[in-house]
Every structure is written in C-alpha cells, then in structure tokens.
Amino acid sequence: MRHHALVAAGLTLLHAGPGATWLPPVRRLLPSLAGEGDPGHVALTFDDGPDPRSTPLFLDELDRLGCRATFFLLGEMLDRHPEVGRSIARAGHEVAVHGWRHDNTLVTRPGRVAAEMGGAVRLVTAVTGIRPSWYRPPYGVLSAEALLAARWHGLRPVLWTAWGRDWTERATPESVLSTLEPGLRGGATLLLHDCDHTSAPDSWRSALGALAGVVGRCRAAGLRVGPLGAHGVGRPHTSRTGVVPGGARPHRLPVRATLYPRPEV
C-alpha cells in the first residue's frame, strides 16, 4: 500500500512539476522558457484571441505604430472567427498556439491537452497557411503532458518576462503601462491580451490604450519591438544591433480549402 502511495505521489509530482515555472523566481532560472531574447529587442505578444470586436483594433494600432507581434490563439476562438485569424497573418504578425480552451493543464483529464493542442495546431495552419512554432499554456501553467505534446507537435513553449495585468476590471491604460514599465528592457517578452474572452468585460481596452506608450518607451530606449520569431530566444547574442539570427518570418504553407474538425475531447 505504501509503495502504491509513493508511486502515485511520484507520478503526481512528475505531472505537476513543470507548473512551477509559472512562478517568477522559477522562470528566472529558465531564461529561454521565460522568453529572454536579443538584448536589443523586445518581444510583444498577445493572448486569448482572435475576437472580431477587439483584435482588428489591435491590428490597426500595430499597423499605425509600424510594429509586428505574436498572437497566441485559442482554438475555440479561431474556430468561431477564422476570418480574424487570417487577418492577423495577412498583416504580417506571427501566429502561435494557446491551446484549444483556456483550461489549466494541471487539472485537465489525461489525453485532453495533447488532443486539443494537436487540433489547435492543425486549425491555425489550415486557417492562416502558417504552421505555428510557439506554445503558451493557459495561465502560463505547464504540465508534463503539455511539454510532451508541444515537443510532439514541434512547438516551443514560451511564457513571459513581464505582463501588464490588463485582464482585470480595474485595469487602465495607465496601470498597464506602469505595471509593465519595470520590465521594459532588452530581451524581454511582454504579455498582453487582445480580447476579453477570459478576462473582465472590455478589459482589452486597457491594453489597447497602453500599446503606443509601451512601444514608444521601448523605442526611446533604443530597443526594437517585434514578434518572438525575431527575438532570438535561446540563442547567444553578442550585439544590441543587427539582424537576429533565425529572425525570419514563419514559413508559409498552402491554405487548405477545408478546415480541420474540432479535436475529439
């Protein structure tokens, strides 16, 4: 009986152990997972979309700022609004996977995370013509299954070094900017949200309102702002200038005429 209890405890620890990376002190020990990149560059990322009410406004503002970003898409949102997902890719932004639903991977039944991740990868590829390279788990909480599934599907897990706490009811453009400001440094990966699917209603307006200030302050410090694909995560850097190795835009694939079905869950 004791042996079985020890085995069960060990399996639980194995499954849940990666979830500790959600904690900032742990993330600092894993710079590549946190999204530390080129010291002359800042990666701008958005979670939870696409949403036809808000995402197009972010695309317009990013275009006005002359800036590109990485959008971590939820499969269920892309399934509802494929035209918005296509507009993200057409505008030159990077598309990535945020899972199918916004569920905590640690409390999802076995097999579901892997199945939904595969469905999200296929859907993103079919809708946008771009096979995604990045995976960010909902809430930033990883599990052993999520890590194995990401590897199987050719996705690189990445979290963030700074966020704007833009999902709360009390968030404002000023609060988002002030929360992010200590993390506006070279090599940072910034997390914002382009919709309120899992947040307080209309909270996305705080992120949208802060966007010009975030990009402006980075550029005033001599930093380039762009997507993760140009961030050089995990690569050695010897200069704050020049092109980041491996910073090319994602390889485009032919767009499928018929979308993949929803994953079986």
Buried (B, 14 or more C-beta within 10 A) or exposed (E): EEEEEEEEEEEEEEBBEBBBBBEEEBBEEEBEBBBBBBBBBBBBBBBBBBBBBBBBBBBEBBEEBEBBBBBBBBBBBBBBBBEBBBBBBEBEBBBBBBBBBBBBBBEBEEEBBBBBBBBBBBBBBBBBBBBBBBBBBBBBBBBBBBBEBBEEBEBBBBBBBBBBBBBBEEBBBEBBBBBBBEBBBBBBBBBBBBBBBBBBEEBBBBBBBBBBBBBEBBBEEEBBBBBBBBBBBBEEBEEBEEEBEEBEEBEEEEBEEEBBEBBEB
